[in-house]
Amino acid sequence: MNRLIALLVPLLLLSACASRQIAHQNPTNKSRQLSLFSSSSIADGLPAGWEPLILLRNKKPTEYRLVSDDARTVLHARAESASSALMYEMSADPMRQPWLAWEWKISGLLKNADNTQRATEDSPVRIILGFDGDKESLPFTDQVLFETAKIVTGHDFPYATLMYIWENKAPVGTVIRSPYSNRIKMMVAASGNDGVGEWHKLLRNIVEDFEKAFDEKPGRLIGIGILTDTDNTGETVEAWYGDIRFFHDRSEAARLANTHQRALALDRH
């Protein structure tokens, strides 16, 4: 049983964005607009609706808090041999708003991280998406894993989890199968030292990326999470997350990004 728990705990942490499928059971309660970091008050500590997920009390949690950076409020993360997530439960049709835009910044790469290996599977930044689906259509081994995980941890797994990571070496666009489960896929959104310490704006089509990773169309989006983790490598890293938004089309996302940049320029003068 200890070996099983050792496998399930990191698997659930990587699936943190949908630790309870409340969104699936009662979608109307979770169809609210995604809470933006920039509209939050630093005094609140954490943005509204974003909940910490800590699985083991003997595992050091990542520190998350709202801070001011570049004339706006962002979410700061610091992990020192640590791993815990923030999650936001929701219910959305990814076909209606397939474009995901976000910003992030890191203090440095994790020297020994390699996301293809279980022993070194860490990343300074992650955006995690949990999707609903028909679990009975999955192979028997996956169904057994999900059911066993629910018994051991008391949490449901999403049908599929897609996460965007900053990788050390793998090229942008690479899909990495999680060492823990075939139902978790990592998409490399940033790679290497280029731009370390600087803000990066990223825009991805989550429907296209899901189809590339899982070879099927995505079901309902039931949760989103962020995760900065260094528990496997034992290293220390800081990261900053800007607003995370969903858009109907690419031009809409680009237009808002330009408006945001103009607003920042005015604030600095």
C-alpha positions as a printed NumPy array, in Angstrom:
array([[  0.   ,   0.   ,   0.   ],
       [  2.857,   2.419,   0.749],
       [  4.198,   1.95 ,  -2.778],
       [  0.741,   2.619,  -4.182],
       [  0.367,   5.818,  -2.154],
       [  3.832,   6.926,  -3.271],
       [  2.601,   6.648,  -6.86 ],
       [ -0.84 ,   8.178,  -6.33 ],
       [  0.195,  11.236,  -4.326],
       [  2.342,  12.872,  -7.015],
       [ -0.17 ,  11.786,  -9.639],
       [ -2.971,  13.545,  -7.799],
       [ -0.826,  16.618,  -7.262],
       [ -0.236,  16.847, -11.   ],
       [ -4.016,  16.569, -11.397],
       [ -4.554,  19.233,  -8.762],
       [ -6.777,  21.447, -10.832],
       [ -9.686,  19.038, -10.437],
       [ -9.31 ,  17.485,  -7.028],
       [-13.084,  17.291,  -6.634],
       [-15.474,  17.022,  -9.562],
       [-17.992,  19.434,  -8.072],
       [-18.049,  21.225, -11.405],
       [-19.283,  18.069, -13.12 ],
       [-21.975,  17.449, -10.516],
       [-23.318,  21.013, -10.472],
       [-22.005,  22.991, -13.453],
       [-24.069,  26.128, -12.812],
       [-22.174,  26.808,  -9.593],
       [-18.815,  26.773, -11.347],
       [-19.496,  28.69 , -14.55 ],
       [-18.245,  31.95 , -13.067],
       [-15.58 ,  34.11 , -14.661],
       [-12.021,  33.058, -13.891],
       [-10.659,  35.258, -11.106],
       [ -7.863,  37.538, -12.327],
       [ -4.749,  38.149, -10.252],
       [ -4.496,  41.771, -11.417],
       [ -7.925,  42.618,  -9.993],
       [ -7.115,  41.074,  -6.598],
       [ -5.967,  42.896,  -3.486],
       [ -2.495,  42.077,  -2.196],
       [ -3.914,  42.183,   1.31 ],
       [ -6.039,  39.135,   0.51 ],
       [ -2.954,  36.947,   0.213],
       [ -4.445,  34.709,  -2.473],
       [ -6.792,  35.56 ,  -5.354],
       [-10.497,  34.835,  -4.903],
       [-11.566,  31.333,  -5.848],
       [ -8.047,  29.894,  -5.981],
       [ -7.653,  27.208,  -3.317],
       [ -4.429,  25.604,  -2.032],
       [ -4.081,  21.856,  -2.493],
       [ -1.753,  20.162,  -0.017],
       [ -1.788,  16.378,  -0.022],
       [  0.686,  15.392,   2.667],
       [  1.362,  17.457,   5.763],
       [  4.936,  16.182,   5.889],
       [  5.589,  17.534,   2.383],
       [  6.759,  21.135,   2.37 ],
       [  4.239,  23.306,   0.495],
       [  5.085,  25.842,  -2.155],
       [  4.547,  29.412,  -0.916],
       [  2.024,  31.421,  -2.949],
       [  1.04 ,  35.067,  -2.392],
       [ -0.114,  38.107,  -4.302],
       [  2.564,  40.755,  -4.887],
       [  3.059,  43.929,  -6.892],
       [  5.303,  43.602,  -9.951],
       [  5.574,  45.78 , -13.051],
       [  2.848,  48.13 , -11.748],
       [  0.257,  45.352, -11.328],
       [ -0.768,  42.564,  -8.999],
       [  0.592,  39.107,  -9.85 ],
       [  0.906,  35.789,  -8.065],
       [  4.334,  34.942,  -6.649],
       [  5.461,  31.37 ,  -5.955],
       [  8.505,  30.15 ,  -4.052],
       [  9.421,  26.481,  -3.801],
       [ 12.305,  25.195,  -1.71 ],
       [ 12.262,  21.394,  -2.   ],
       [  8.504,  21.929,  -2.047],
       [  5.388,  20.973,  -3.949],
       [  1.794,  22.147,  -3.635],
       [ -0.675,  23.68 ,  -6.038],
       [ -3.373,  26.298,  -6.319],
       [ -6.576,  25.245,  -8.077],
       [ -9.685,  26.917,  -9.431],
       [-12.787,  24.83 , -10.056],
       [-14.826,  25.764, -13.104],
       [-17.034,  24.37 , -15.818],
       [-16.49 ,  25.529, -19.394],
       [-16.786,  24.311, -22.96 ],
       [-13.262,  24.583, -24.415],
       [-14.692,  24.754, -27.943],
       [-16.288,  28.129, -27.149],
       [-13.069,  29.691, -25.821],
       [-10.171,  27.547, -27.045],
       [ -7.45 ,  30.192, -26.702],
       [ -5.611,  30.321, -23.387],
       [ -3.415,  33.359, -22.681],
       [ -1.186,  33.843, -19.674],
       [  2.079,  35.363, -18.458],
       [  4.829,  33.931, -16.314],
       [  8.363,  34.679, -15.171],
       [ 10.96 ,  32.515, -13.425],
       [ 14.072,  33.264, -11.398],
       [ 15.952,  30.395, -13.034],
       [ 15.776,  26.894, -14.403],
       [ 15.887,  23.806, -12.21 ],
       [ 19.354,  22.47 , -12.982],
       [ 18.56 ,  18.8  , -12.47 ],
       [ 14.96 ,  18.717, -13.706],
       [ 13.986,  16.262, -16.43 ],
       [ 10.261,  15.867, -16.966],
       [ 10.645,  12.512, -18.713],
       [ 11.987,  10.918, -15.515],
       [  9.916,  10.314, -12.379],
       [ 12.832,  11.026, -10.022],
       [ 13.454,  14.517, -11.463],
       [  9.969,  15.52 , -12.671],
       [  9.833,  19.175, -11.548],
       [  9.121,  22.495, -13.243],
       [  9.478,  26.131, -12.105],
       [  6.057,  26.949, -13.601],
       [  3.037,  24.952, -14.71 ],
       [ -0.444,  25.762, -15.944],
       [ -2.637,  22.695, -15.421],
       [ -5.978,  21.97 , -17.113],
       [ -8.342,  19.21 , -16.011],
       [-10.92 ,  17.8  , -18.447],
       [-14.016,  15.685, -17.941],
       [-14.798,  12.613, -20.029],
       [-16.092,   9.06 , -20.108],
       [-13.754,   7.139, -17.811],
       [-15.506,   3.863, -18.638],
       [-14.1  ,   4.16 , -22.16 ],
       [-10.527,   4.053, -20.829],
       [ -8.4  ,   0.896, -20.595],
       [ -9.111,  -1.258, -17.57 ],
       [ -5.749,  -0.417, -15.963],
       [ -6.568,   3.311, -16.006],
       [-10.   ,   2.695, -14.511],
       [ -8.47 ,   0.64 , -11.71 ],
       [ -5.924,   3.377, -11.018],
       [ -8.621,   6.054, -10.837],
       [-10.836,   4.   ,  -8.539],
       [ -7.927,   3.067,  -6.283],
       [ -6.79 ,   6.692,  -6.135],
       [-10.255,   7.782,  -5.045],
       [-10.307,   5.178,  -2.267],
       [ -6.813,   6.023,  -1.019],
       [ -6.957,   9.826,  -1.298],
       [-10.666,  10.641,  -1.226],
       [-10.308,  12.679,  -4.443],
       [-11.531,  12.163,  -7.998],
       [ -9.155,  12.37 , -10.931],
       [-10.099,  14.27 , -14.07 ],
       [-10.539,  12.162, -17.185],
       [ -7.467,  13.828, -18.685],
       [ -4.962,  16.444, -17.537],
       [ -3.004,  18.706, -19.863],
       [ -0.294,  20.896, -18.401],
       [  1.94 ,  23.579, -19.868],
       [  5.477,  23.604, -18.471],
       [  8.849,  25.324, -18.795],
       [ 11.307,  22.584, -19.713],
       [ 15.1  ,  22.631, -19.637],
       [ 15.832,  21.098, -23.034],
       [ 12.78 ,  19.821, -24.899],
       [ 11.647,  22.124, -27.752],
       [  8.472,  24.191, -27.464],
       [  5.506,  22.119, -28.63 ],
       [  6.935,  18.818, -27.415],
       [  4.416,  16.533, -25.718],
       [  5.805,  14.614, -22.733],
       [  3.876,  11.733, -21.215],
       [  3.821,  11.945, -17.451],
       [  5.912,   9.24 , -15.755],
       [  2.893,   8.671, -13.498],
       [  0.023,   8.169, -15.931],
       [ -0.868,   8.14 , -19.611],
       [ -3.84 ,  10.354, -18.696],
       [ -1.488,  13.237, -17.881],
       [  0.395,  14.918, -20.719],
       [  2.814,  17.837, -20.528],
       [  3.102,  20.357, -23.353],
       [  6.36 ,  22.334, -23.439],
       [  5.372,  26.015, -23.624],
       [  8.838,  27.468, -22.879],
       [ 12.289,  25.925, -22.963],
       [ 15.857,  26.696, -22.011],
       [ 17.523,  29.77 , -20.519],
       [ 16.237,  32.261, -23.057],
       [ 14.21 ,  34.919, -21.243],
       [ 14.85 ,  33.726, -17.703],
       [ 14.035,  36.599, -15.325],
       [ 11.756,  38.263, -17.889],
       [  7.992,  38.209, -18.345],
       [  6.761,  35.913, -21.087],
       [  3.35 ,  36.209, -22.743],
       [  2.029,  32.876, -23.961],
       [ -0.948,  31.965, -26.113],
       [ -2.027,  28.382, -26.783],
       [ -5.021,  26.746, -28.416],
       [ -6.008,  24.222, -25.76 ],
       [ -8.29 ,  22.26 , -28.111],
       [ -5.518,  21.734, -30.662],
       [ -2.983,  20.929, -27.954],
       [ -5.349,  18.447, -26.287],
       [ -5.964,  16.682, -29.595],
       [ -2.221,  16.512, -30.232],
       [ -1.54 ,  15.114, -26.772],
       [ -4.446,  12.661, -26.441],
       [ -5.525,  12.049, -30.056],
       [ -9.149,  12.923, -29.236],
       [-11.304,  16.   , -28.716],
       [-11.443,  17.462, -25.187],
       [-14.444,  17.181, -22.931],
       [-15.616,  19.88 , -20.57 ],
       [-12.913,  21.894, -18.78 ],
       [-13.546,  21.316, -15.076],
       [-10.563,  23.009, -13.469],
       [ -7.395,  25.009, -13.871],
       [ -4.371,  25.068, -11.599],
       [ -0.875,  26.435, -11.189],
       [  2.032,  24.502,  -9.763],
       [  5.627,  25.414,  -8.984],
       [  7.366,  22.296,  -7.668],
       [ 10.905,  21.33 ,  -6.679],
       [ 10.33 ,  18.377,  -4.349],
       [ 12.006,  15.837,  -6.634],
       [ 15.132,  17.854,  -7.443],
       [ 15.413,  19.492,  -4.008],
       [ 16.17 ,  22.856,  -5.609],
       [ 14.848,  26.362,  -4.929],
       [ 13.066,  28.572,  -7.439],
       [ 10.839,  31.621,  -7.562],
       [  8.133,  32.222, -10.141],
       [  5.532,  34.847, -10.978],
       [  2.198,  34.281, -12.704],
       [  0.229,  37.   , -14.481],
       [ -3.424,  36.901, -15.435],
       [ -4.799,  33.725, -17.005],
       [ -7.588,  34.27 , -19.534],
       [ -9.645,  32.348, -22.08 ],
       [-10.642,  33.791, -25.47 ],
       [-12.886,  32.906, -28.379],
       [-10.298,  33.705, -31.029],
       [ -6.645,  34.595, -31.357],
       [ -7.218,  38.182, -32.504],
       [ -9.312,  38.884, -29.409],
       [ -6.449,  37.716, -27.192],
       [ -3.905,  39.803, -29.101],
       [ -6.106,  42.896, -28.896],
       [ -6.442,  42.625, -25.125],
       [ -2.691,  42.066, -24.732],
       [ -1.97 ,  45.289, -26.664],
       [ -4.492,  47.198, -24.538],
       [ -2.864,  45.853, -21.382],
       [  0.592,  46.961, -22.547],
       [ -0.649,  50.479, -23.303],
       [ -2.211,  50.691, -19.837],
       [  1.069,  49.675, -18.216],
       [  2.955,  52.306, -20.219],
       [  0.543,  55.008, -19.014],
       [  0.884,  53.833, -15.401],
       [  4.661,  54.256, -15.567],
       [  4.418,  57.914, -16.621]])
